[in-house]
Amino acid sequence: MAYGICNLSIVTVRLEPAHRSEIVSQLLFGESFTVLDKHQEWIRIKMSYDDYEGWIHNSQQLEIGLPDFNELQKSNDFLSFDLVQILLNHQNIYSIVLGSTLPWFRSGSCRTGDQNYKFDGNARQPDLTSGTKAVVENAFMYLNAPYLWGGRSPFGIDCSGLTQMVYKLSGVPMKRDAWMQAEQGQGIHLLDESQPGDLAFFDNEEGKIIHVGILISKNRIIHASGRVRIDNIDHHGIFNSESKKYTHNLRLIKRII
């Protein structure tokens, strides 16, 4: 069994081992994974954070040993809370985005494998005691980020990537896809019983969960649809004030913390 860590700012995770294949997710700097398979210059990985699987190019990762991998699984990682920040490795500069992991962070430095980096930004461990107030504040950091299927960064993110990253910053692991996230948390029966930070899920005509967003009040939601935006919501679903129509059909509400 082989193990690796993301040593670049953002690495595309694809459905198949080809550059033209569909993007299914992204690795951010410092996130680790298990190698499941290899195909020419591609490796199939299982991401440690959410158990999601996909293919990445072998040149866009750093192999690490089992002791380092096991230690990473036990640690309460520091994260970058800056929209964009710089890591310095000797004369090399690396840009990292909001929500990136800083492995083995101590006294302004972190490392991947045997590579050490200086970090002079806002590094914090997620604080669960901040509760739902922090969830909403973290969500606003992604406001107006463009929609990108499979994206997890402020420069391209999808609906479940948004909810996953917002809760990552709040110290709560979430699965990757909306239908997976719908299986987490405690069900809330009515929109009137909801509170800021709850997740609202939406289905299609076949009853499949296809969309998720974060409630910021009983009648407002932040979600990724074209871009990360704020819209009105009622018991029918999301009402887009620009198009003057309902765009998503409300299925259920879940409380995560």
N, C-alpha and C positions, 0 to 999 in steps of 0.2 A: 504494500500500500504506500502511495506517495502523497505528500501534502504540500500545499503552497500558500502563498500570501500575495495579495495585490500590492505591487510596488509602484504603480502608476496612479494618476489622479482618478481616472475612470476607465474601466475595461468593459467592453461589450460582451455580454453573454448571449450566445446564439442558440437557436433551436437545433441546427445541424452544423457539422464541421465545415463551414464555408463562409467566406466574407459576404456573400450575397444572401445568406440565410436570415430569417426573421430574428429580430432582437427580442429576447424574452426577459432579460433583466440586465443589471449592471453590477459590477464589483466596484466599490469605492476603495480608496487607499486604506491599507491596513486590515482589510477583511480577509479571513483565511478560508481554506477549503480543502476537501479531500479529492484526490484524483481517482475517478472511477474507470476511465478508459482512455485509450489513445488512438488517434487516427492520423497518420502522417504528422503534420506539424500542429495538429489540434489535440486538445485534451478535454475530456468530459469531466466536469467537476460537480461536486455537491457542496453548496455554500454552507459554511458553519452557522451563519446567523439565522437562516430560515429554512435550511435543508432543500433549497431550490436547486434544480439541476439544469445544466446546459453546457455548451461548448465555448471555450475561449482559445485564442491562439497561444501556442506554447511560448512565444517570445514575449508575451505580455503578463508575465508572472515570475515569481521567485520561489524556487523549491525550498522548503524548510524541513527539518527533521522532526521525528515524532515527539521528542522532548519539548521542543519549542511549540509545536502544534498543541500538545496537551496543556501546556502552561497558558496558552492563549485562551483556551476554552474555560479555564478556571478564573481568569482575571476579570476584574471590573474595569473595563477599558475607559480611558480618557477619550473624548471626542472633540473634534474641532467645531466650535460654535460660530466661526466666521463664515460669511458667505463664500469668500475665497481667501486662501492664505498660502503662504510660501513655506516650503521646507528647503533647508540648505544641507546639501551633502557634499562637503569639500567645495569644489567650484561649480557643482551642479545645482540647478534650481528646479524644484518640483512644485507645481501648483496643486492644491487640494481643495475640495469643496466642503460645504456645510454637511456635517454628519459623518465625515471621514473618521476612521479609527486611528488612534495614535498608540501603536503597540509599545509596551514597556516604557510608557512615558514617565519621565522623572527629570526634574530640574531643567525644564525647557528643551528636552531632547527625547527622541523615540528611535526605534530601530525596526528594520525588517531583515531577518536573518543576521548577517554580519555588517549590514549597512546602517550607519548612524546618521540621524538627521537633527538639525537644530530647528526648533519651532518657537516663534515669538508671537503667537497669537492667543486667542481665547480658548484655552483647553480646559474642559471640565468633565467630571464624571456626572452622568445623568442623575438627577435627584428626584426620586419618587415622591418625596415629601412635599414637593411644589404642587402636586396634584394637577387638576384640570386647567388651572390658570396657565401653567407652563405649557400645556398641550396647545391651547389656543394661541399663545404667544409664539410658539415654535411654528405653528401652521402659517402665521402671517409672514414669516421669513421667506416662504416660498411663493407669496402672492405675485401673480403675473408671470411666473415661470412658464415657458412654453410647454404644451403637451407633447410628450414623446412616448410612444408605446414601448414599454420595457424600461423607461427611464427612472432614475432615482436621485437626480441632482437638480439644483436650482436652474440649470441650463437645459433641462429637458426631463419631464417627469410624467408618469401616468397616474391614474386615480389611486390605485392601491400602493404605488410607489410613494405617493404623497403621505398616505396614512401610515405606511410602514416607517418612513423616515421621521415623521413628526413624533411618532411614539418611540422610535429609537432614541431620539434626543431627550425623551422623557423617561428613558430607562425601562421601557416595556417592549419586549420582542413581539413582533407581529409576523404572521406568515406573508407570503409574497402576493398572491392573487386575491381579488375581492371575495370570491366564493370561499376561499380558505379562511380569510379573516372573519367572514360571517359565522364561522363555527367557533370563534373565540368570544370570550366575554359573557356578560349576563344580559338576557333579553329585557327590553323595555317595551311595555305593551302599547303606550300611547305617546305621540309626539309631545303632548302637554306635560308628560312625566319626564321628559328628557332634560339633560343638563349640558352645558358647554363641555366639549371634549368627547361626547358620545359619537359613535359612528352610525351613520345612516346608510343602508344598503338598498340597491335598486335592481329590479329585474326586467327581463324582456318579456315578450308575449308568450314564450314557452316556460316562463317561470324561473329562468336561470339568472343567478346573480351576476350582473355585468358591470356594476358601478358602485363606488363607495365615496363618501365624503365625511367631513368632520363638522358637527353642529357647533356653531358659535353662539347660538341662542335658540329659542324654541321655534323661531321662524326664519333663521338665516343659516346658511351652510357654506363652507369653503370646500371646493373640490376642483379636480383637474378635468376640464372639458374645453378643449381648444387652448386654454391656458388655465393656470390656477386662478380661480375667480370666486367671488362671493355672490350667491343668488338667494332668492326667497325660497322657502320650503313650507309646504303644508301637508295635510294627511294624504293628498293625492300624489305629491312628489315635488320635484324641483321646477320652479317657474322662472324662466329666463326673461328678464325685463327688456332685453334688447329685441328678442324675437317675438315677445308677447305670447309665449306658449309654454306648455309643460314639456320638458325635455327628458325627464327620467321618472319612472314610476316607483314610488316608495314601497319597499317590501318589508323591511324590518329595521329595528334600532338596537344597537348593542352598547352596553356600558363596559369599558375596558378597565378603568380604574375608578 
